[in-house]
Each structure stands twice: as C-alpha cells, then as structure tokens.
Amino acid sequence: METRFKRFLTLFCTVLILYSVFPCQAHAVSISATAAVLMDVDSGRVLYAQNEDTKMLIASTTKIMTALVALENGDLNSTVKISAEAANTEGSSMYLKAGEKLKLETLLYGLMLCSGNDAAVAVAQGVAGSTDKFVKLMNEKAKALGMTHTSFANPNGLDDDKHYSTAKDMAVLACAAMNNETFSRIVSTRTVTVGGRTLSNHNKLLSYVDGCIGLKTGYTKAAGRTLVSCVRRNGQRLVAVTLQDGNDWADHAALYDYGFSTYPAQRAMTIGETVGTLAVTGGLTTSLPLVAADSFSWPLAQGEKLEVRFELPKSLCAPVTAGNSAGQAVFSLNGKEVGRVELLCGRDILSAIQPPASLLRHLRLLIQGG
C-alpha cells in the first residue's frame, strides 16, 4: 500500500513539474466551415487557418471590396442617379427606383447594412461611370493588397466563374478595410435613417458577440453562407472569415474566444518611449536619447517571446536635430522578422565648436546686404 502511494505521489509530482515547464495552451477551435481564417488586424498574423488558400465563391462579402474602392475613389457627398440596370438588379435589395437621386454615402449604407445588390451596381456606376470600369478598379485594388488568389467579376457577389476569392485573401481585405475610418463607421452601424430610408444591419454578430464592430454577411445557393466579421477587445482587433459555413454565427463567436485567449496582443514598444541612447561625437554632450517613432505590438501565444535588435550607427556627429531618424528597432519571432520601428533623435545636440558671435553677426550682415 505504501509503495503504491509512493508511486502515485511520484507520478503526481512529475505531472506538476511538466505542467510548470510546459504550460497547457487552448486547443485550436473546431468549426463547420469549408474554409476559414482568423487574423490579427494590426499585425496581419494568422491565428487560425483551414483551407485558407482554396478558391471559393464569396457571395455578398464581395461588397467589402466594393465599399473600400468606392471610398477611395468617390466622394461621399456626390449625387448618384439610379439607373434602370441598378434598380432591376436581382437578389437582396435596398429597393432603389430608377431615376431617383441619392448620395453615395446613402448607397454605401444600403450596400453594407442590408446588402443591396442594387446599391452595388449604383455605387459602381456612380464612382467609375460603368460597372465594368469599377470591377477593373476592384481587381487593381486586390492586386495592390496582395490578394493573389482573387478575381472579381461584379460589385455585388452574384455567382460567376470568374468571381472568387479565398479565406485568407478576404481576411487581408477586411483588415485593410477596417483601417478606413469611414468604412469602419458604416459597418459598425446597427440601424440608420438616410435618404428617406431606415436601414438595419444584417450582421447579427453586432448584437451577439462582445466587441463586434462589423463586417459583412453573404449568401447564394452555390456559395452557401459566407461571413466576414471584426471584433475589438482590450485594444486588439481580430478578423474572422468563414466560407461555406452553415453554423457561421456560432463559429465566429468560438473563433474569437479562441483567438483573444490564446494570442493576446503584447505591447513591445510605445510611441514616444525612450528605448536607449546613442553616442555623439563633437557635441556639447556625448550621447542622446533614442525615441520610438511608433508603437508596436504583436499577438503572442503562451511561451512565445519577441526578440528585438537595434540597427544603429556607432555614433552621430554633432550638430544633431531632434526628430531626425537615427536607426531602427527590429522585432523577430522564432528567428523571423515581424516588424520594425523607426528610432528618432530625442533632442538637439549642438556642436562643441561654435563660431564666435561677432563672426555670426558679420555673416548675417553680409547676407542681408546681398
């Protein structure tokens, strides 16, 4: 009996030691989507992926690109006359009438809140003059964002063999879109009255998930349910994308619980923070403080740690002006660079050798005299 107890005690202590050395982490979440991605907005780090590069139909999540291109190329206060083509577009609608005139901003609310396919065509025609020209802008923007597995054939997401994307590409698009303040304002709106219409957001996650600030739902029979969303908690923003997912509301909630608990953002540097000093030669003082030009954070799982190295000259020669670049801080994770922050001179350093005041006055007189 005593021997059995000693064995149990030994096993118990071993488990405690292993737990302290290798602490448990949350298991990856299980979801129903054919393809999915969870991405940290500010760093672009992928926290969860499933068939992330598989080309698939994306339905009305297309309208994320439509809205972003419109905001970057159009004027919110411009007036758009609704064409018969726009008013008669099939599928989900904000019920536009041919001949009526609405501001572009009103159409964007109809596009993103009630997923108006008619609004998508009206936006495209109002911004670019024609749907074809607008689709060209969409594909150019996709290329600029690095969406290498994406092709757009229309501004609304109706099924087309030449219209597809991937979960990862859509996450990249969503991150870029959420950094546009006007876009973020529109997609976070639950209900709004504009242009004589009261519009309600189809995105149930705005009410169901803590911290949800957007984005876009989508559905066609061929594409199934598609959903892109964004949640902010404790200053950290995550984007989730699910394609062909019959349980998308619950899956997005699970993805966010997993992401925020497993990969909380860790602040490594704060804008204005003094991070070191640099030697100065020929100055009234021999060193100056180095100040971070920006903040830097990165989502880290338990046990992960950022490494930082400084790329700096051995010294600077006076005179030195505050705010000038002095080098960079380089952040790495597991030997791979993940970001850089510019380091600035923290103050002015005058040269130790100053010309006599009489000489300066003489030079000023010469300059003034021509």
N, C-alpha and C positions, 0 to 999 in steps of 0.2 A: 504493500500500500504506500509506504513511504517512498519507494523507488518510483512508482507511478506518479506520485505527486511531484517528485523532483523533476521527472521528465516533462510534466505539464508546465511546471514553473520555468524550466529552461526554454521550452517552446514559446511560452508567453513572452518571456523577456526578449527572445530573438525577434519575434514579431514587432515588439515595441521599438527595438533598435532599427529594424528595417524601415518601419514607418517614419521614424525620425530622419533617417538618411534619405529615403526615397518617398517623400510625402505623396499621398494619393491626389490625383487630379480628376476633374469631372470627365466622365466618358463622353465621347462625341455623341451628339444627339441623333436620334433615328427619325427620319421623316418620310413622307409618302411621295415626294416629288420625283419626277424622272431626272431632273437636273436642278441643281441649287448651288448658291454661293452665299456666304456671309463674309462681308468685307468691312474693315475699319475705314471710315471715310477719310480721315486726315492722313493716315499713313499708307493706305492702299493695301495693307496686309490682308491676305485671305485667311480667315479663321476657320472656315469650313467649306468644303467643296465636294460636289457629287456630279459627275459627268459635266463638269463646268465648261468644257470646250465643245460640247455636242451642239451642232447647228439645229435649231428648232424654231417653230413658229412662235411669235411673241404676242400676237393679238394687240390689244389696246395699250399695252405697256410701251408700244411704239411712240405714243403721244408724249412720252418724256423727251424724246429727241425733237419732236415737232415743237413743243413749247420752248425748249432751250434754243433751237435755231431761230424761232420767231423773236425771242427776247434779245438775241444777239444781232439780229438783222432788221428788226422792225421797231416801230415807235408805238408804245402803249396807247398813246392818245390819238393815233391816226384812226380815221374812219374807214371801215370796210363795207362796201356794198355787197350784199349777199347775192350770189349768182344762183340761177336755177339748178346748176350742177351741184352746188353745195347743199341747197335746200332739199334736194331729192336723193341725197346720199343714203344708202341703205344702212341698217343696223342702229346701234344706240345713237340717241339724238338729243340736242338741246332745243329742237323744234324751231329751226330758223325758217324764215319765209323769204322767198325770192323778192329782191328789191328793197328789203329793209336795210337800214344802215346802223352798224354797231361799232363801238370802239374795239380795237384789237385786244385791249385788256379784258373786256367783257367776253370776247370769244375764247380767250385763254382760260377764263374761269369755267366756261361751258365745256371746254376741251378736257380739263383736268379733273373737275369735280363730277360732272355727270357723263363724262366720256363721249362727248358728242362727235360722231363721225362727220356730221355736217359741219361742225365747228372746225374740224381738222382741215377740211377742204377750203373753207372760207379763210382760215389763217394762212394756208399755203398760198392761195391766190392773192390775198391782201398784202403779204410780205414780199413775194417773189414775182407776182404777176401771173403765174400759172402753177399748177400742181407739179408738172414735170420739172420746172426750174427749181421749185422748192425741194423736191426729192433729191435733186443734184446737190443742193446745199446740205441736206441731211447726210448724204454719203460722204461728202467732203469733211463734215464735222466728225463723222465716225472714224474716218481715216486719221484725222488730226488727234483724236483721243486714243488711237492705238487699238480700235475695235476691229481686229484683223479677221474675225470670223462673222462679220455682219454685212448685210445688204438690205437696203430699204427700197421698196417699190411704190410706196404710197405713204401719206402722212397719218393714216388712221389705224393701220394694223390689220386690215382685211386680208384674208388668206391670198397668198401669191407665191409661186415657186421661187421668185427672186426676192422674197421678203423673209428674212430670217435673222437670228442672232444666237448668242449663247448666254448662259447664266453669268459667266464671268464678264463678257463684254457689257451686258446690261448693268452689272454692278459698277463697272468703270463709268458708264454713262450716268448712272444715278448719283455717284459721288461727285462728278463734275457738275451735275445739275443742282445738287443741294448746296453747292458753294455759290450759286447765283441767288442773291438775296430776294429778288422779286419772285423767282421760281419757288423758292422755299416758302415765301409768304403765301403764294397761291395754293400750293398743295397741302399746306397745313390748315387751310380754312375748312371748317365743317359745313357752314351754311353762309351764303351771301346773297344779297339782293343787288343785282347790277343790270343795267339796260332794261329795266322793267320786268326782270325775271328773278325768281328766287330759286337758287341752285343749291343742291345738297350733295355732299361728297359721298361717293360710293365706297370709300375706303373705311371699312368698319374698324380697322386697327386703331384709328384715331381715338376711338372710344374704348376699345378693348384692351389695348396694350399700353402700359405705363411708359410715357415719354415719346410716344409715336408722333412724328412731325411730317408725315407724308408716306407714300408717294402715289402709286398708280396700280389700279386693277386692270384685268383684261380677260376676255373670253371669246373664243369662237369654238364651234363644234370640233374643228380639226385641231386647233391648238390646245383645247382644254382650258382649264383655269390657269392663268398666269398672274403673278403678283410681284411687285417690287415695293419695298417699304423702307422707311428710315426711322430709327429710334435714337433719342439722345438721353443718356443717363450720366450724371456726375461729370458733365462736360465732354463726355466721349460720345461720338456718333458712329453707329453701325448701319450698314445697308444689307438687307436680305433680298434675295431673288429666288423665286421658285417657278419652274416651268412645268406645265402639265401635272398639276397637283390638286387632287380633289379635296384635300384637307388643309388648304393653304393658310387659313386664319390661325389654326392651332399650331401648324408647323412653324410659322413665323414667330409666334409667341415663344415656342420652345427654342428656336434658334437664338433669339435674343437673350433668353435666360442663360443659355449655354455660353454665348459669346461674352456677355458682360461679366459673368462669374469666372470664366476661365482665362480671358485675355483682357483684364483691366488695363487701361492706358496708364503708363508710368511716365511722369514728367522728368526728363533728363536735364533740361536747361530752360531757363526763363528769360524772356526778353529783358534787357537792361541789367541782367545779373553779371557781376564781376567774376570771371572764371579763372583769372590768373594775372600774371604780369609779364612784360616783355622788356628786355634790356634796351636802353637808349644810349647812343654814343654822341658826344659833342653837345649835350644838352645841359641845362641848369640842374636837372635831376637825372639819375642814371636808370630809371625804369618808369614804365607807365602801366596802368591797369588795362586789362582786356575785357571788353563788354560784349555780351551776346546780342547780336542784331535781331534775333528772333527767338521764339520759344520752340522747344522740340519735345515731343512725347512719342511713345511707341507702345502698342499693346503687347504685353508680355505674359506668358503663362508662368505658372509656379516653377521656380528653378531656373528660368531664363534671366540673363543679365546683359544689359547693353555695355559694350566696351567703347571707350572714347579715346581718340588720339588727336593731337593738335598739329596742324600743318602751319608752321610759323617760320619766319626768318630768324636767324640767330639774334639779330638786333635791328633797330631802326636808327637812322641818323637824324638828329635834330636839325631844323625845327620839325615838329610833328603837330598835326592838326587833329583835334578831337573829332571822331566820327568817320575818319578815314579807315579803310579796310587794312587789317594787319595780318589776316590769315583766316583759317577755318578750323572748326571743330568737326571731326569726322566720327560718326557713330556706326558701330558694327554689331551684328548679332550672329553668333556662330561663325565668325570669320567673314561674313558677307556684309558689305556696306549697305546701310539702310537710310542714311540721311546725312546732311551737312548743315552747319550753321555758320554764317559769316561772323567773324570776330572783329570788333572795331576798337580803335584807339579811344581810351576812356577820358583823355584830357589833352589839352595843348601842352607841348613841351617846347620852350624857347631855346634857341641856340645859346651856348655858353659864350660865344664870341659875338658881341653886339657892336655895331658901328657906333662911333661917338655921336652924341646928339647934334653937335654942330655940323657934322657931315650929313646927317639926315635932313637938317634944315636947309643946307646948301643944295642938296639934291632936289628937295621939293621946290625950291625957288627956281632951279633950272628947268624943271618940268613945267611949272606954271608960266615961265617966261617963254616957253616954246623951244 
